[in-house]
């Protein structure tokens, strides 16, 4: 009895790869209370004098408040305090945030637009946040 050798050719298809990805935007809310003790003494240091809060975390990012009791620049129209939010995190490409500031409960800014904080634009805020006279009246009513 003769046997026939069978030569079966097998074809293998290339492996099939399936991938997936998901993008999720997370909204995180937080607040930070920053008290400036001796406001009137700090104001005497003039425009450009900055008082900074300690860094705090919201949404996994490090932030600080920059407060200028007599305004942030000498060139700006006098009579206003300036306040800014600064991104302290350095290993991030872009963080989008919306914020507002208050002085003893008085809000001079509503919820503003969303701002993109980047390594080249780490600070957003208000040069003319509130008139110094208003701040002083708010400060003296709660002291």
Secondary structure, DSSP 8 states (H G I E B T S, - for coil): ------------------------------------TTHHHHHTT-TT--EE---EEETTEEEEEEEETT-S-SSS-SSEEEEEEEE---S-S-EEE----EETTEESS-S---EEE-SS--EEEEEEEEEHHHHHHHHHHH-
